[in-house]
Amino acid sequence: MDRVSESLRALEPVRYQIPTALQRLALTVKPRIYHRRRHKMKRFSIPTVFVGMIILIGLPASWAGATGSPASKTTSLAVPLCKSAYKQKSVSTKTLQTLVRSHERWVEYRGNPDAKRMELCQADLSRAALVGANLERADLEGTLLRQAKLSQVNLAQASLAGADLTKALLEDSNLSGADLRRARLTGANLSRAIGDEAALFDAVLVGAKLREASFERAQLEGADLTAADLTDGNFVEAYFYGATLNGAVLVNADLTGADLRRTVLTNANLSRANLQGALLDRAQLEGARLIEADMESAYLDEANLRGANLKGAILRGADLRYANLHGADLQDADLEGANLEEAALGKADLHSAKLRMAILYHAVFDETNLMDANLNRAVLIGATGLRANFMNGDLGEIYAPKSSFQLAQFNRTHLESANWVGADLRGANFSHSNMTHANLQDSNLQDAIFVSVNLSGARLDSADLHRANFTSANLSSVIGLTQAQLNAACVDEQTKLPPGLSRPAPCTPAKK
């Protein structure tokens, strides 16, 4: 015990000597963890935990500059006490130029006694012209910079927390690592700006322009980007958790590995955006445009995509469990291997969609259009699809036991070796389909239509065939069909029966 106590006392001074670089690491640890695959997120090593403990021990009670804590919205913004001589005062152009020159010398020659870091916290620099200035690491916390001209300005690692940059011009500026927590950038122009690893927690960027801007690994938790333009922007691994992007434009934006969980993207335009591996769990994407967006391996658990346009989108291997896709346009979308467990797809348009080997466990397809869709080897255990349309599709080798597709359309569909054990297919239309070697054991086929269907090698053990229409169907080599079952069905002279069974009396079959 004495040795342990001595060790702890020896570590005590270190608590307050953690390098700034290590504190900055804490700012980026959180989002990077989220970007890993979930099965990997549970893996922790002793060194990782130890480093994390050191970081937490070394963090001071309040944060300064770009070392801001990625805390939740409930955490108050810790702004150091402003001691600037220009606090709440306007700064003349001449004085500002002098301060800029002094700061630039300070940046270049840190030991220059005539140079001084710019400290203009809470000063009024509205409409100031600072084009091309080097303001790296400047103190501008809470500063008024409304409509300021800041094009090509270097603000790397500058302190701008709580600053008002409404309608400021920041084209081609450098904001890398800058602290912009709760800054107001409404209507600001940040086109081609570089803000990699900048802190923008709860910042307001309503209507801001970020065209071709780069904000890799930037922290945008809780930020408001309503109607912002992020076209062609680089937001790789950016942290948008809980941010608002209603009506935002993200056309061609690169959001690879970005954390967009619980974001609000209602009516946003993400056409051709790269969202590979992005986290969109519980995101609100109702009415969003995701035409030809690349969301391969993205996470969309419980996401709301109601009425969204995903035409031609790439969703291979995506996680869409419990997602709401009611009325969504998924024409020509690639969902191969995607997980759509219990997804709501009612009235969605999946014409020509690729769903090969997709997991559709308990998914809902009521009145869904799946014409020409490829569901080869898809898993549809317990799925439901009242009046769903699968015409001309490929459902070969699907696994759909205990599913329910009443009154669904399967006309001219490939259903070879499909597993329908215990399925409810009452009133479904399979006319002119290929159902060779299909397994229909214990299924309910009342009033189902099998006109001109090839059922060679199919299993019909204990299937309910009351009023099922087998006109011109090929039943010559079905397995498990009894005379009692056949007597309950409707056949004609062109129906090919298996050996040993006789043609039943005529009946009135279900209509096509």
Long-range contacts (C-beta under 8 A, 24 or more apart in sequence): 14-57, 14-58, 15-57, 15-58, 16-58, 16-60, 17-58, 18-54, 18-55, 18-57, 18-58, 18-59, 20-67, 22-54, 22-55, 22-58, 23-55, 23-58, 23-59, 23-63, 23-67, 24-66, 24-67, 24-177, 25-55, 26-55, 26-56, 26-59, 26-67, 26-69, 26-70, 27-66, 27-67, 27-68, 27-69, 27-70, 27-197, 27-199, 27-219, 28-197, 28-217, 29-55, 30-70, 30-239, 31-70, 31-217, 31-219, 31-237, 31-238, 31-239, 31-259, 32-217, 32-237, 34-239, 34-259, 34-261, 34-279, 35-237, 35-257, 35-259, 35-277, 35-279, 38-299, 64-159, 65-137, 65-157, 65-159, 65-179, 66-157, 66-158, 66-159, 66-177, 66-178, 66-179, 66-197, 66-198, 66-199, 67-179, 68-161, 68-179, 68-181, 68-199, 68-201, 68-219, 70-199, 70-201, 70-219, 70-221, 70-239, 71-201, 72-221, 73-202, 73-221, 73-222, 73-242, 77-161, 77-162, 77-181, 77-182, 77-202, 79-141, 79-142, 79-161, 79-162, 80-141, 82-121, 82-122, 82-141, 82-142, 83-119, 83-121, 84-119, 84-120, 84-121, 84-122, 84-123, 84-139, 86-120, 86-123, 87-121, 87-122, 87-123, 88-122, 88-123, 88-124, 89-123, 89-124, 90-123, 90-124, 90-126, 91-120, 91-123, 91-124, 91-125, 91-128, 93-128, 93-129, 96-125, 96-128, 96-130, 100-130, 100-133, 100-134, 100-135, 103-134, 103-135, 103-138, 104-133, 104-134, 107-134, 107-136, 107-137, 121-159, 136-174, 141-179, 365-405, 376-414, 427-510, 429-512, 431-512, 441-480, 447-510, 448-510, 449-509, 449-510, 449-511, 449-512, 451-512, 460-485, 464-488, 465-489, 467-507, 467-508, 467-509, 467-510, 468-509, 468-510, 469-509, 469-510, 469-512, 470-495, 471-495, 471-509
